[in-house]
Amino acid sequence: MKKKSQEFNEQRILSHGNPNETFEKTVERVKQRIIHTGDKPHVTVARQLELLNELSDFP
């Protein structure tokens, strides 16, 4: 994979924004991105936030 493509892909991975970021900060960042982006044709903001909460419960 080209370096530029790899860098772009790494930026798109929501959970890999900052290696020094706490888990709680990562969840909050993703939550804010979901809210900012809004509903998608196939899923609402509310459902995305439900899924985020469920996934954040895993150890």
LUMDRENVO-62996 format. One record per residue (C-alpha): x, y, z. Coordinates in steps of 0.25 Angstrom, whole numbers, padded with zeros to 4 digits, always signed. Layout:
residues N
XYZ...
END
This chain:
residues 59
+0000+0000+0000+0005+0014-0003+0009+0022+0008-0001+0033+0005-0012+0023+0004-0008+0017+0017-0008+0030+0024-0022+0033+0019-0027+0020+0024-0021+0022+0038-0028+0035+0039-0041+0029+0035-0040+0018+0046-0048+0025+0057-0042+0018+0069-0028+0021+0065-0027+0036+0065-0017+0038+0076-0009+0027+0083-0009+0036+0096-0024+0038+0096-0031+0031+0107-0042+0021+0104-0053+0031+0109-0048+0042+0101-0048+0033+0088-0062+0029+0091-0066+0044+0093-0059+0048+0080-0066+0037+0072-0079+0041+0079-0077+0056+0075-0074+0051+0061-0087+0043+0060-0095+0055+0065-0088+0064+0055-0090+0055+0043-0104+0053+0046-0114+0042+0041-0109+0033+0030-0119+0027+0020-0118+0014+0026-0116+0017+0041-0120+0028+0051-0111+0036+0060-0119+0030+0072-0116+0016+0067-0101+0019+0064-0100+0024+0079-0107+0012+0084-0097+0003+0077-0085+0012+0081-0090+0010+0096-0092-0005+0094-0078-0006+0088-0071+0002+0099-0076-0008+0109-0067-0019+0104-0054-0020+0112
END
